[in-house]
């Protein structure tokens, strides 16, 4: 079945309530905003891949950066545009495109790929194509900031979250994680005043990337790993860290 999770208008409308319950999505925004401020101070624009509903792109624009938010889901982008307009944020533009094959015609001081968006690319070839495109769109010396699960610690089959009006249960087929890919069935119940009004069953697949593979991907795409953090407060990465927060740079002399 196709991965239709992020393309459903009902999911897009409920997305912000869903991610609000996650510690990662509460604590990663200052990390990206700080990097965006550094790019803006140098007169450089920021590109976010997999921008979704503008959760990160809008705060970066509010901090003074000129931001381009790219996503391939029209439903998510519709929510992002509406949110930015309601907040009076004018420093962000939205682009519907595939993060593995995009061409914008502009270079950026920062490319941000938050919240496991990179893992939605289901092949090593697709992930390499994305990083190749990132390198092409980075200014010399520009940085990539990318956050993904640490596959050694995640137990996605047991994840259950309640957040305001959204309820999720994730299930994985036996052996999915051992194949380096999670094939997840997400059941969403939307409620209003405690009453169930709708049940949705959506498909979402992720391709895990381990530390050494990520290092090889970055190097093979002409990017230099600058830092690997274990959380968004920039604590050092450890084997039991829940996330890998990568910062890489396009070399200043890279053609």
C-alpha positions, 0 to 999 in steps of 0.5 A, spaced: 500 500 500 502 507 498 505 511 504 499 516 504 500 518 511 502 525 510 498 526 504 491 526 507 488 533 509 485 530 515 492 528 518 495 534 516 490 538 520 491 534 526 499 534 525 501 539 530 497 536 535 500 530 534 507 532 534 506 537 540 507 531 545 514 529 543 520 532 547 524 532 540 519 537 537 518 541 543 526 542 544 529 542 537 526 548 534 531 553 538 537 548 535 534 550 528 533 557 530 540 558 532 543 556 526 538 560 522 540 566 525 547 565 524 545 564 517 541 570 517 547 574 520 551 572 514 546 574 509 544 567 507 537 564 506 535 557 509 532 551 506 528 546 510 526 539 507 520 536 509 517 542 512 510 539 513 506 544 516 511 549 518 513 547 525 520 549 524 520 554 518 515 559 521 520 560 527 526 560 523 523 566 519 520 569 525 527 569 528 529 574 521 531 568 516 529 568 509 526 561 509 524 556 503 520 550 506 520 544 501 515 539 502 511 534 497 505 534 501 500 539 498 495 538 504 501 539 509 503 545 505 496 548 505 496 548 513 503 551 513 501 557 508 495 558 513 499 558 519 504 563 516 498 568 514 495 567 520 501 569 524 503 575 519 510 571 517 512 574 511 519 571 510 518 564 508 516 561 502 513 554 500 515 549 495 512 543 493 517 538 491 521 532 492 526 532 497 530 527 493 530 531 486 529 538 487 532 544 483 531 551 486 536 555 482 539 558 489 544 557 494 543 557 502 547 558 508 543 552 512 539 546 509 535 543 515 532 536 515 528 536 522 524 530 525 526 524 521 524 527 514 530 524 511 528 517 513 522 517 509 527 516 503 526 509 503 532 507 499 540 508 500 539 511 493 534 516 494 538 518 501 544 519 497 540 523 491 537 528 497 544 529 500 547 530 493 541 536 492 543 539 498 550 539 497 548 543 490 544 548 494 549 549 499 553 555 499 561 554 500 561 553 507 554 552 508 551 547 513 546 541 513 543 540 520 539 533 520 536 529 525 534 522 525 532 516 530 538 512 533 536 505 530 539 502 536 534 505 541 528 506 538 522 501 539 517 504 535 512 498 535 511 500 542 510 507 541 503 510 543 502 517 544 496 521 546 496 529 545 490 533 545 485 530 540 489 525 537 491 518 539 496 514 535 498 506 535 504 504 531 505 497 529 510 494 525 510 487 521 515 482 524 522 483 522 521 489 519 527 493 523 532 487 522 531 489 514 533 496 516 526 499 514 520 500 519 513 499 515 508 502 520 501 502 520 498 508 524 491 508 527 489 515 528 482 517 532 480 524 532 475 526 537 471 532 539 469 533 547 471 526 548 467 523 542 470 519 537 468 522 530 473 518 525 478 513 525 483 513 520 488 507 518 495 510 514 501 507 512 508 510 513 515 507 512 521 509 514 528 507 512 533 507 518 540 509 517 546 507 522 551 512 524 557 509 520 552 509 514 550 516 515 558 518 515 559 514 509 553 518 505 555 525 507 562 523 505 560 520 499 556 526 497 561 531 498 559 534 505 564 534 511 561 532 518 562 537 523 558 535 529 554 529 531 550 531 537 545 526 542 540 531 543 538 538 541 542 541 547 548 539 543 550 534 548 555 529 545 552 523 542 552 516 545 550 509 543 544 510 547 542 517 545 535 517 542 537 521 536 543 523 532 543 530 530 548 531 525 551 538 523 555 537 516 558 543 512 560 543 504 567 545 504 569 552 502 573 550 496 568 545 494 566 546 486 
